[in-house]
């Protein structure tokens, strides 16, 4: 299993955005996994993700 991510923390601003996260993760299995009906099973699985942390900055 692996995961690579990039986190961006903007400087002190008056917006509610505190952090932005972008990344990819994946896994490789010894045997194919039947994940969905009527679909071919694969030994690997991968996904992309994005995150947004929001909130008020107090100081």
C-alpha positions in Angstrom: 0.0 0.0 0.0 1.3 3.5 -0.7 0.0 7.0 -0.3 1.5 10.3 -1.6 0.0 13.6 -0.5 0.7 17.3 -0.9 -0.6 19.7 1.8 -0.8 23.4 1.1 -1.1 25.8 4.1 -1.8 29.4 2.8 -0.3 32.3 4.8 -2.3 34.3 7.3 -5.3 35.6 5.4 -8.9 36.6 6.2 -10.4 33.6 4.4 -11.7 30.5 6.1 -9.3 28.1 4.1 -6.7 26.7 6.5 -5.3 23.8 4.4 -5.7 22.2 1.0 -4.6 18.5 0.6 -4.2 16.6 -2.7 -3.0 13.1 -3.1 -3.2 9.5 -4.5 -3.2 6.2 -2.7 -3.1 2.6 -3.9 -2.7 -1.0 -3.0 -1.6 -4.2 -4.6 -3.0 -7.6 -3.5 -1.6 -11.1 -4.0 -4.9 -12.4 -5.2 -7.5 -10.6 -7.3 -10.3 -9.0 -5.2 -13.9 -9.4 -6.4 -15.0 -5.8 -5.7 -18.1 -5.4 -7.9 -20.6 -7.8 -9.4 -20.3 -8.3 -13.2 -16.8 -6.6 -13.3 -13.4 -8.2 -13.7 -11.4 -8.5 -10.5 -8.0 -6.8 -10.4 -5.0 -7.2 -8.1 -4.6 -3.4 -7.6 -6.8 -0.6 -6.4 -6.0 3.1 -6.6 -7.8 6.4 -5.8 -7.3 10.1 -5.9 -8.3 12.4 -3.0 -8.7 16.1 -2.3 -9.3 17.8 1.1 -10.2 21.2 2.2 -9.7 22.3 5.9 -11.8 25.4 6.7 -12.3 27.4 9.9 -11.7 30.7 11.6 -8.2 31.9 12.4 -8.3 33.5 15.8 -4.9 35.3 15.7 
